[in-house]
Amino acid sequence: METLIKTREVAVGPDFKEIIYKKIAKIERRYPKAKKLEVEVYQENNPSINKPVAVDLTLHVKNNLLRAESHGNTLIGALDKAVKRINRQLEKYKSKIYHSKIRRR
């Protein structure tokens, strides 16, 4: 699976990239047919926002896009929430595929 990490207004070091790849490995094990995963990390500089750090995950699967966005106070917290959301969407997607194959028989 191809992985693309984008950042906006946030410096991401090699330690955080390693954490991202560990979290992504779980997604890849769950659905190895995924084509591409885009991770976008950014910080919103608006003082009225309580949780300034945001992480967007976009997973490209066959004929679909699965997206998850999460905000948090820390990069790791926001990443954890986004990975949980994308995993939930991936399970729903896989069950739809499975049940549609059963109906076709």
C-alpha positions as a Markdown table, in Angstrom:
| # | Residue | x | y | z |
|---|---|---|---|---|
| 1 | Met | 0.0 | 0.0 | 0.0 |
| 2 | Glu | 1.3 | 3.4 | -1.0 |
| 3 | Thr | 1.5 | 5.9 | 1.9 |
| 4 | Leu | 1.6 | 9.7 | 1.5 |
| 5 | Ile | 2.2 | 11.9 | 4.5 |
| 6 | Lys | 1.4 | 15.6 | 4.1 |
| 7 | Thr | 1.9 | 18.3 | 6.7 |
| 8 | Arg | 0.6 | 21.9 | 6.9 |
| 9 | Glu | 2.0 | 24.3 | 9.5 |
| 10 | Val | 3.3 | 21.4 | 11.6 |
| 11 | Ala | 6.8 | 20.0 | 11.9 |
| 12 | Val | 6.6 | 16.2 | 11.9 |
| 13 | Gly | 9.8 | 14.4 | 13.0 |
| 14 | Pro | 11.0 | 10.9 | 12.1 |
| 15 | Asp | 9.6 | 9.6 | 15.5 |
| 16 | Phe | 6.1 | 10.6 | 14.6 |
| 17 | Lys | 6.4 | 9.2 | 11.1 |
| 18 | Glu | 7.4 | 5.9 | 12.7 |
| 19 | Ile | 4.3 | 6.0 | 14.9 |
| 20 | Ile | 2.2 | 6.7 | 11.8 |
| 21 | Tyr | 3.6 | 3.7 | 9.9 |
| 22 | Lys | 2.9 | 1.5 | 13.0 |
| 23 | Lys | -0.7 | 2.6 | 13.1 |
| 24 | Ile | -1.1 | 2.2 | 9.3 |
| 25 | Ala | 0.3 | -1.3 | 9.5 |
| 26 | Lys | -2.9 | -2.3 | 11.4 |
| 27 | Ile | -5.0 | -0.9 | 8.5 |
| 28 | Glu | -2.9 | -2.7 | 5.9 |
| 29 | Arg | -3.3 | -6.0 | 7.8 |
| 30 | Arg | -7.0 | -5.6 | 8.0 |
| 31 | Tyr | -7.4 | -4.9 | 4.3 |
| 32 | Pro | -4.3 | -5.6 | 2.2 |
| 33 | Lys | -6.1 | -4.7 | -1.1 |
| 34 | Ala | -6.1 | -1.0 | -0.2 |
| 35 | Lys | -4.3 | 1.0 | -2.9 |
| 36 | Lys | -3.2 | 4.2 | -1.2 |
| 37 | Leu | -3.4 | 6.0 | 2.1 |
| 38 | Glu | -3.0 | 9.7 | 2.5 |
| 39 | Val | -2.3 | 11.1 | 5.9 |
| 40 | Glu | -2.6 | 14.9 | 6.3 |
| 41 | Val | -1.5 | 16.5 | 9.6 |
| 42 | Tyr | -2.2 | 20.2 | 10.2 |
| 43 | Gln | -2.6 | 22.7 | 12.9 |
| 44 | Glu | -5.3 | 25.3 | 13.0 |
| 45 | Asn | -4.1 | 28.7 | 14.3 |
| 46 | Asn | -7.6 | 29.9 | 15.4 |
| 47 | Pro | -7.5 | 30.7 | 19.1 |
| 48 | Ser | -11.2 | 29.9 | 19.5 |
| 49 | Ile | -10.6 | 26.2 | 18.6 |
| 50 | Asn | -9.9 | 24.1 | 21.7 |
| 51 | Lys | -8.2 | 21.3 | 19.8 |
| 52 | Pro | -5.8 | 22.8 | 17.3 |
| 53 | Val | -4.1 | 19.7 | 15.9 |
| 54 | Ala | -6.0 | 17.8 | 13.2 |
| 55 | Val | -5.3 | 14.6 | 11.2 |
| 56 | Asp | -7.1 | 13.6 | 8.0 |
| 57 | Leu | -6.9 | 10.0 | 6.7 |
| 58 | Thr | -8.0 | 9.1 | 3.2 |
| 59 | Leu | -7.9 | 5.5 | 2.2 |
| 60 | His | -8.3 | 4.6 | -1.5 |
| 61 | Val | -10.0 | 1.2 | -1.9 |
| 62 | Lys | -11.6 | -0.3 | -5.0 |
| 63 | Asn | -14.2 | 2.2 | -6.4 |
| 64 | Asn | -14.4 | 4.1 | -3.0 |
| 65 | Leu | -12.7 | 6.5 | -0.7 |
| 66 | Leu | -12.8 | 6.2 | 3.0 |
| 67 | Arg | -12.1 | 9.4 | 4.9 |
| 68 | Ala | -11.6 | 10.1 | 8.6 |
| 69 | Glu | -10.9 | 13.5 | 10.2 |
| 70 | Ser | -10.0 | 14.0 | 13.8 |
| 71 | His | -9.0 | 16.9 | 16.1 |
| 72 | Gly | -7.0 | 16.7 | 19.3 |
| 73 | Asn | -4.6 | 18.5 | 21.6 |
| 74 | Thr | -1.7 | 16.2 | 20.5 |
| 75 | Leu | -0.7 | 14.7 | 17.3 |
| 76 | Ile | -0.9 | 11.1 | 18.6 |
| 77 | Gly | -4.3 | 11.6 | 20.2 |
| 78 | Ala | -5.7 | 13.0 | 16.9 |
| 79 | Leu | -4.1 | 10.1 | 15.0 |
| 80 | Asp | -5.5 | 7.5 | 17.3 |
| 81 | Lys | -9.0 | 8.8 | 16.9 |
| 82 | Ala | -8.7 | 9.0 | 13.1 |
| 83 | Val | -7.4 | 5.4 | 12.9 |
| 84 | Lys | -10.3 | 4.2 | 14.9 |
| 85 | Arg | -12.7 | 5.9 | 12.6 |
| 86 | Ile | -11.1 | 4.6 | 9.5 |
| 87 | Asn | -11.1 | 1.1 | 10.9 |
| 88 | Arg | -14.8 | 1.3 | 11.7 |
| 89 | Gln | -15.5 | 2.5 | 8.1 |
| 90 | Leu | -13.3 | -0.3 | 6.7 |
| 91 | Glu | -15.2 | -3.0 | 8.6 |
| 92 | Lys | -18.4 | -1.6 | 7.3 |
| 93 | Tyr | -17.0 | -1.6 | 3.8 |
| 94 | Lys | -15.8 | -5.1 | 4.1 |
| 95 | Ser | -19.1 | -6.4 | 5.4 |
| 96 | Lys | -20.9 | -4.7 | 2.4 |
| 97 | Ile | -18.6 | -6.5 | 0.0 |
| 98 | Tyr | -19.0 | -9.8 | 1.8 |
| 99 | His | -22.8 | -9.6 | 1.9 |
| 100 | Ser | -23.1 | -8.5 | -1.7 |
| 101 | Lys | -21.1 | -11.5 | -2.8 |
| 102 | Ile | -23.4 | -13.8 | -0.8 |
| 103 | Arg | -26.5 | -12.3 | -2.4 |
| 104 | Arg | -25.1 | -12.8 | -5.9 |
| 105 | Arg | -25.0 | -16.6 | -5.5 |
